[in-house]
Amino acid sequence: MGLTRGCSKTGCARPAVATLTYAYADRAVVVGPLATYAEPHTYDLCLEHAERMTAPRGWDVVRVGGEFPEPTLATDDLLALADAVREAGRPRSARPSEARTASSRGQANAEADSGAVESGRRGHLRILKDS
């Protein structure tokens, strides 16, 4: 499935194209376009489940937006993701004394007290040796 969200229905492996929410005060089930972010108390549905959704007796189904297009990632999104991965893998060029923040100073002091010694780096990870 990659970077797309999947259908919330058990056993369904299709990508989600719509989001379902309940409006309890109005006794309505609302099915609309796929929400930007997954939120608690919402359910992502594939096209088949979004179209076949029925409501409990006495409730209404409200469909917002009509058709539900398949989600696609824009080229800009893919490039931004690739750039973020590359940036995370680059070695830091700043000197450690300039790059440390207050929280990392506390971590460095704790590591020094434990006897851990940095022996190398692999991208953004550090290799520690016991002294």
Secondary structure, 3 states (H helix, E strand, C coil): CCCCCECCCCCCCCECCEEEEEEHHHCEEEEEECCCCCCCCCEEECHHHHHHCCCCCCCEEEECCCCCCCCCCCHHHHHHHHHHHHHHHCCCCCCHHHHCCHHHHHHHHHHHHHCEEEEEEECCEEEEEEC
